[in-house]
Amino acid sequence: TVAEGTYALTKCIWLTNAVTVVGAGRDICKLTGSFSDRMLVVANKGASVSGFTIQGGKFSVYGAGSGKVGSCGSGVLINERGGAITDCRLTGATAGAHYQLGAVAVLSKNGRITHCIVDSNNMSYGDTCWCAGLYVGSGLVENCLVKGNSAYKGGAVGVGANGVVRNCTIVNNTVKNTCAGACVIATGGTFVNCTFLTNQCAYGGGGVYADAKSKCGGFTGCAFTSNRTTTWKDCHGGGGFMSSSDDNRTILTDCVFNDNRSATYGTAAVRANLHGCVVTNHQVGSYVLLSCNLNGCTIVDNYCAEGNGVSCDAFRSDYGGDKAYTNANCIFIRNHVNWSYISNGKTVINCTYLDNVGDSFNYACVVPDNFPVYNSVFAGNKIA
């Protein structure tokens, strides 16, 4: 047990044995450091650390590549041997070399970070460092608050093939010059019951950017609220969510999208498969949902002010415009478009369209454009 106080470290602490280190409390027991190395490495699945603020860290070894020990965790690392960090604040780390991933990193299936605050880390070293708060290559991050971090890409969290992030709040993270305001997710990574709130990037996924050539593990029960992209860039968008791959669109199940914004297209989501989701309260120029398959979703009270529609196919192949999309078992209610359609370029199956409004010469409901419509209900829709 470590007593209340501030302890200035002069080198990295390595925990290679199955030890338990308990601080007096993260608000009153602080470890600081200004040297060019990590603050802490946990390297035993039986080792645990709790009750500290760990402030600092500047790992200065040139990164070996994504997911490699040499490139992950500029401040704190749980390496491939595992271990646990609980009830700590992990803050103030910076990147000290190119190709770093995460101020804090977990690389073991036996690694876990729980009930921690990860905040005010900066991984903006040139244009090569990602995931300012956490990189979860493998293992579990649960019940954490990740806020106020910044990086070149992935302002808060990066998740690799075997990483799971659960019951976390990810808020006010930023990326100034590229994509993924809150998170970058790769093949197999999973988010469960997480909140993405007021995160921001220049373009491509104000909340989440799925940067994967294969399918991601997906999102279940998550909320995407008031995330933003701020800069026009062709072939990007997705204020709440964007996938880089149209062939392997990420599955989002029982999620809520509310009041996200995009400077380009798809203010809620671009290139995604939405199952049982609610999409509401978006006020956009073009497209609330772009190149998305929808099943069992509720799309309500969205407004497209300048052009295009609420749930549409892409208008060209680089947005997936050469693919077929489906709206199935969905409800569209009280959506308003100033130009174009509520739903266009999709096969429509078992859907209900109620009280939607189109302005001027436009369409209040669905224009199939040679796509079929099956067993659907249209009522109360009108041209303003």
Beta strands, then each sheet from edge to edge (+ up, - down):
strand 1: 5-8
strand 2: 13-15
strand 3: 20-22
strand 4: 29-33
strand 5: 40-42
strand 6: 48-50
strand 7: 53-56
strand 8: 76-78
strand 9: 83-86
strand 10: 89-91
strand 11: 104-114
strand 12: 117-119
strand 13: 122-123
strand 14: 134-142
strand 15: 145-147
strand 16: 150-151
strand 17: 157-166
strand 18: 169-171
strand 19: 183-185
strand 20: 190-192
strand 21: 195-197
strand 22: 200-201
strand 23: 208-210
strand 24: 218-220
strand 25: 223-225
strand 26: 228-229
strand 27: 241-243
strand 28: 250-253
strand 29: 256-258
strand 30: 269-270
strand 31: 272-275
strand 32: 278-280
strand 33: 283-286
strand 34: 289-290
strand 35: 293-295
strand 36: 298-300
strand 37: 303-307
strand 38: 311-312
strand 39: 325-328
strand 40: 331-333
strand 41: 336-337
strand 42: 343-344
strand 43: 346-349
strand 44: 352-354
strand 45: 357-358
strand 46: 366-367
strand 47: 373-374
strand 48: 377-379
strand 49: 382-383
sheet 1: 1+ 4+ 7+ 10+ 12+ 15+ 18+ 21+ 25+ 29+ 32+ 36+ 40+ 44+ 48+
sheet 2: 2+ 5+ 8+ 11+ 9+ 6+ 3+
sheet 3: 2+ 5+ 8+ 11+ 14+ 17+ 19+ 23+ 27+ 30+ 34+ 38+ 42+ 46+
sheet 4: 2+ 5+ 8+ 11+ 14+ 17+ 20+ 24+ 28+ 31+ 35+ 39+ 43+ 47+
sheet 5: 13+ 16+
sheet 6: 22+ 26+
sheet 7: 33+ 37+ 41+ 45+ 49+
end
